[in-house]
Amino acid sequence: MNWRLAQDADLDWIQSFLYANLQSSMFLLSNLRDHGLHDKTSDKGMTIWLAQGSASGIFAITNSGMILLQAPNAVDRMWARASDLIADRPVLTGCLGEARQVRAFLSAAGLSNMPTLLNDDEPAFRLNLAELIMPQMQGGELVPLSVVPRELVVHWRASYHFEVMGTSKRKATAVAETDITSYIEKDSHRALLVKNQPVAMTGFNAVLPSVVQVGGVYTPPDLRGRGYARLALALHLQEVRAKGVTQSVLFAASTAAVRAYMSLGYQRAGEFSLVLFDTGRKETT
């Protein structure tokens, strides 16, 4: 099975294929919606190849060097051919996708031993929002990030990058500044207030008309264990459900996160790999 460069005439097939494999295709779908096939300047603009047949699939790389893939039935030689497509790329920043596929690609491409900032296979979860279980905790108010002090949420986001993503402390604040600017512009994230004090942050890192992918949930260390992040996410899901969203997907970075998500009704749905190479550059998906 050979890969070929995607054309505009392929868009309907690409979207149909990715929706059929929605759990691990949200970054691909979101980037495709926002940037199409021809954006050669934005970090998240993608070059996409496809294979059609018994081992159909999508293989993509962003302008910033992030590899995104979805080919459930691909064999080793397909992944080896995929790696040839990006052999001339000067920088590879990482690889995201369903865990089994990511590991097979990295092995076939000879990238399994690359130095990494993050190299995790995380449990993935899915929720039909009609089955959302609201926490019993009362008294929280969800507000846009623009309402709370910017320096506070930048600090939270920098801490998230350092704790979860492996970003160096030297770079974390600069990356966080960029992230928070984007979150405010897109209105993608929220802060939870309890007694008028910000206590947690939640948000979506990929949004489609009927599906949201949760990302960037954070509670500062001194406020953990009180259910704040759980309540923040539940309120945010309730908000988007009222706007027509029917499903949510996510992957969990810790055992505590797994417990919190399952308490809201999320069900296990495979594994997702996040591999960020140690290139010294900001990672983008």
C-alpha positions in Angstrom: 0.0 0.0 0.0 1.5 3.3 -1.1 1.1 6.8 0.3 0.1 9.7 -1.9 -0.1 13.4 -1.2 -3.6 14.5 -0.3 -5.5 16.8 -2.6 -8.6 18.9 -2.1 -10.7 16.3 -3.8 -9.7 13.9 -1.0 -11.1 16.0 1.8 -14.5 14.3 2.2 -12.8 10.8 2.3 -10.2 12.1 4.8 -12.8 13.5 7.2 -15.0 10.4 6.9 -12.0 8.2 7.7 -10.9 10.3 10.6 -14.4 10.5 12.1 -14.6 6.7 11.9 -11.5 6.6 14.1 -12.4 9.7 16.2 -10.9 8.8 19.5 -7.3 9.2 18.3 -8.0 11.6 15.4 -9.0 14.8 17.1 -5.7 16.7 16.6 -5.8 15.7 12.9 -9.4 16.8 12.5 -9.0 20.0 14.4 -5.9 21.1 12.5 -7.4 20.1 9.2 -10.5 22.2 9.9 -8.4 25.2 10.9 -5.7 25.1 8.3 -6.8 22.9 5.4 -4.2 21.3 3.1 -2.3 24.3 1.9 -1.1 26.3 5.0 2.7 26.3 4.8 3.3 29.0 7.4 1.3 28.3 10.6 2.9 25.9 13.1 -0.2 23.6 12.9 -0.6 23.7 9.2 -0.1 20.1 7.9 1.2 18.2 4.9 -1.0 15.1 4.6 -0.6 11.8 2.8 -3.2 9.1 2.5 -3.4 5.4 1.6 -6.6 3.8 0.4 -7.5 0.1 0.3 -7.1 -2.8 2.7 -4.8 -0.8 5.0 -6.2 2.7 4.6 -4.6 5.5 6.6 -3.6 9.1 7.1 -0.1 10.3 7.7 0.7 14.0 8.4 3.4 16.3 9.6 2.8 19.9 10.8 5.0 22.8 9.7 6.6 22.7 13.2 7.6 19.0 12.8 4.9 17.2 14.7 3.9 13.8 13.2 0.2 12.9 13.3 -1.0 9.5 12.1 -4.1 7.3 11.8 -3.7 4.0 10.1 -5.1 1.2 12.3 -4.3 -1.6 9.8 -0.9 -0.4 8.6 2.0 -2.9 8.5 5.7 -2.2 9.1 6.5 -1.5 5.4 3.8 1.2 5.3 5.3 2.9 8.3 8.8 2.7 6.8 7.5 4.3 3.6 5.8 7.0 5.7 9.1 7.8 7.3 10.7 8.2 3.9 8.2 11.0 3.2 9.6 13.2 6.0 13.3 12.2 5.6 14.2 15.7 4.4 12.6 17.5 7.3 15.2 19.3 9.3 13.3 19.2 12.6 11.0 16.5 14.0 9.3 17.7 17.2 7.3 14.6 18.1 4.6 12.0 17.3 1.0 11.8 18.5 -1.6 9.1 17.9 -3.1 5.8 19.0 -0.4 4.1 21.0 0.1 0.9 19.0 0.4 2.9 15.8 2.9 5.4 17.2 5.1 2.7 18.6 5.1 0.8 15.3 5.9 3.9 13.3 8.7 5.0 15.6 10.2 1.6 15.4 10.0 1.4 11.6 11.4 4.9 11.2 14.3 4.3 13.6 13.1 7.0 16.0 12.4 4.9 19.0 15.6 5.9 20.8 15.4 9.6 20.0 16.0 11.8 23.2 12.6 12.9 24.4 11.0 15.4 26.7 7.9 13.3 27.0 7.4 9.7 26.0 4.2 8.3 27.4 1.4 5.9 26.5 -1.6 7.3 28.3 -5.1 5.7 28.9 -7.7 7.3 26.6 -11.3 7.9 27.6 -14.6 8.8 26.0 -17.9 10.2 27.3 -21.3 10.6 25.8 -22.3 14.0 27.4 -25.8 12.7 28.0 -24.2 10.4 30.6 -22.1 13.1 32.3 -22.2 12.7 36.1 -22.1 16.1 37.8 -20.0 16.3 41.0 -21.9 16.9 44.2 -19.7 19.9 45.1 -21.5 23.2 44.9 -20.4 26.8 44.9 -18.0 27.0 42.0 -18.3 29.5 39.2 -16.7 28.9 35.7 -15.4 32.0 34.0 -13.3 32.8 30.9 -9.6 33.1 31.4 -9.7 36.8 30.5 -11.6 37.4 33.8 -8.8 36.2 36.1 -5.3 37.7 36.5 -3.2 36.8 33.4 0.0 36.3 35.4 -1.7 33.7 37.6 -2.9 31.5 34.7 0.4 31.9 32.9 2.1 30.7 36.0 -0.3 27.7 36.2 0.3 26.9 32.5 4.0 27.2 32.9 3.8 24.8 35.9 1.8 22.4 33.8 4.4 22.4 31.0 7.2 21.7 33.5 5.3 19.0 35.5 3.5 17.2 32.7 5.2 18.0 29.4 8.8 18.0 30.5 9.4 21.5 29.3 12.4 23.2 30.9 11.7 25.9 33.5 13.6 28.3 31.3 11.2 27.8 28.4 8.0 27.0 30.2 7.0 30.6 30.9 7.5 31.7 27.3 5.5 28.8 26.0 2.8 29.4 28.6 2.5 33.0 27.5 1.8 31.9 24.0 -0.7 29.3 25.1 -2.7 31.6 27.3 -2.9 34.2 24.5 -4.3 31.5 22.2 -6.7 30.2 24.8 -8.1 33.6 25.4 -8.4 34.3 21.6 -10.1 31.0 21.0 -12.2 31.1 24.2 -11.2 27.4 24.7 -10.3 27.4 28.4 -12.0 28.3 31.7 -11.0 29.1 35.3 -13.0 27.9 38.3 -13.7 30.4 41.0 -14.5 29.3 44.5 -15.4 32.2 46.8 -14.3 34.5 44.0 -10.8 33.0 44.0 -9.3 31.1 41.0 -8.6 27.5 42.0 -8.3 25.5 38.8 -8.2 25.7 35.0 -9.8 23.4 32.4 -10.2 23.5 28.6 -10.3 21.9 25.2 -7.3 21.4 23.0 -9.4 20.3 20.0 -13.0 21.3 19.2 -15.4 20.1 16.6 -19.1 20.8 16.3 -20.1 17.7 18.1 -16.9 16.6 19.9 -14.4 18.2 22.3 -11.0 16.9 23.4 -10.1 17.9 26.9 -6.6 19.3 27.5 -4.8 21.5 29.9 -6.7 20.7 33.1 -4.7 22.0 36.0 -5.0 22.6 39.8 -2.1 24.2 41.7 -0.4 21.8 44.1 -1.7 23.5 47.3 -5.3 23.2 46.1 -5.3 19.6 44.9 -7.4 16.8 46.3 -10.5 19.0 46.7 -12.3 18.1 43.5 -11.8 21.5 41.9 -10.5 20.3 38.5 -13.3 17.7 38.4 -15.9 20.4 39.0 -14.3 22.8 36.5 -14.3 20.2 33.7 -17.9 19.1 34.5 -19.1 22.7 34.3 -17.3 23.2 31.0 -18.8 20.1 29.5 -22.2 21.2 30.7 -21.6 24.5 29.0 -20.7 23.0 25.6 -23.4 20.4 25.8 -25.9 23.2 25.8 -24.4 24.4 22.5 -24.8 21.0 20.8 -21.7 19.1 21.7 -22.5 15.4 22.3 -19.2 13.7 23.0 -15.9 14.3 24.8 -12.6 12.5 24.5 -9.4 12.8 26.5 -6.2 11.0 27.6 -5.1 11.0 31.2 -1.6 11.8 32.5 -1.9 10.4 36.0 -3.8 7.9 38.2 -5.5 10.8 40.0 -6.7 12.2 36.7 -8.1 8.7 35.7 -10.1 8.6 39.0 -11.4 12.1 38.4 -12.5 11.5 34.8 -14.1 8.1 35.6 -16.1 9.8 38.4 -17.6 12.0 35.7 -18.7 9.0 33.6 -15.8 8.7 31.2 -15.2 5.1 29.9 -11.8 3.6 28.8 -11.2 3.8 25.1 -7.7 2.6 24.3 -4.3 4.3 24.7 -2.9 7.4 23.2 0.9 8.1 22.8 2.4 11.5 23.3 6.1 11.6 22.2 7.9 14.9 22.2 11.4 14.9 21.0 14.1 16.9 22.8 14.8 19.4 20.1 15.2 22.5 22.2 12.2 24.0 20.3 8.6 24.7 21.5 6.3 21.7 20.9 3.0 22.3 19.0 0.3 20.0 17.9 
